[in-house]
Amino acid sequence: MAKKRRGEDPVARLQERARWSSFTNVWNGSAAPGGAPRWVRRMIIAAFVVMAVVGLVVGLVGLLTHYR
């Protein structure tokens, strides 16, 4: 077990990071300052585009093959 450095309180440090700011409605210290990397955002957008295209194709096939 690692020894705690003198004067360091890990609980106080975690409480400070998790302090709720009611003015801005954000969690302080919960996210990286720069946000997600660009490739992560591109992958999320690509996933939504692929899901939309697949949904449109399935819907179109369903409409074209529906017999009355």
C-alpha positions as a printed NumPy array, in Angstrom:
array([[  0.   ,   0.   ,   0.   ],
       [  1.398,   3.384,  -1.   ],
       [  1.934,   5.96 ,   1.692],
       [ -0.011,   9.192,   1.61 ],
       [  2.053,  12.334,   1.198],
       [  1.959,  14.649,   4.183],
       [ -0.634,  17.379,   3.844],
       [ -2.484,  15.721,   0.964],
       [ -6.128,  14.847,   1.541],
       [ -7.423,  12.675,  -1.319],
       [-11.047,  12.935,  -0.171],
       [-10.939,  16.728,  -0.148],
       [ -9.309,  16.691,  -3.583],
       [-12.06 ,  14.463,  -5.007],
       [-14.784,  16.546,  -3.376],
       [-13.312,  19.691,  -4.885],
       [-13.237,  18.111,  -8.342],
       [-16.844,  16.925,  -8.03 ],
       [-18.259,  20.156,  -6.626],
       [-21.49 ,  21.092,  -8.349],
       [-21.771,  24.554,  -9.776],
       [-25.444,  25.533,  -9.827],
       [-24.682,  28.7  , -11.75 ],
       [-23.212,  27.005, -14.818],
       [-24.852,  23.568, -14.41 ],
       [-21.603,  21.713, -15.041],
       [-19.482,  19.295, -13.061],
       [-16.121,  20.918, -12.351],
       [-13.19 ,  18.8  , -13.462],
       [-15.27 ,  15.96 , -14.864],
       [-14.226,  16.362, -18.498],
       [-11.   ,  17.091, -20.293],
       [-10.551,  20.794, -21.022],
       [-10.322,  20.322, -24.797],
       [-13.21 ,  17.89 , -25.118],
       [-13.111,  14.724, -27.176],
       [-10.434,  14.255, -29.841],
       [-11.422,  15.066, -33.388],
       [-11.364,  11.414, -34.53 ],
       [-13.838,  10.444, -31.786],
       [-16.268,  13.1  , -32.92 ],
       [-15.881,  11.972, -36.536],
       [-16.559,   8.349, -35.589],
       [-19.724,   9.341, -33.691],
       [-20.988,  11.388, -36.633],
       [-20.14 ,   8.558, -39.048],
       [-22.034,   6.062, -36.865],
       [-25.149,   8.26 , -36.914],
       [-24.902,   8.713, -40.688],
       [-24.554,   4.954, -41.224],
       [-27.543,   4.274, -38.949],
       [-29.638,   6.851, -40.835],
       [-28.715,   5.405, -44.227],
       [-29.44 ,   1.843, -43.08 ],
       [-32.77 ,   2.989, -41.639],
       [-33.722,   4.712, -44.874],
       [-32.773,   1.687, -46.984],
       [-34.708,  -0.711, -44.735],
       [-37.726,   1.609, -44.753],
       [-37.622,   1.975, -48.528],
       [-37.374,  -1.779, -49.019],
       [-40.277,  -2.231, -46.611],
       [-42.41 ,   0.255, -48.535],
       [-41.576,  -1.251, -51.917],
       [-42.225,  -4.86 , -50.857],
       [-45.401,  -4.213, -48.877],
       [-48.343,  -5.972, -50.548],
       [-51.908,  -4.843, -50.034]])
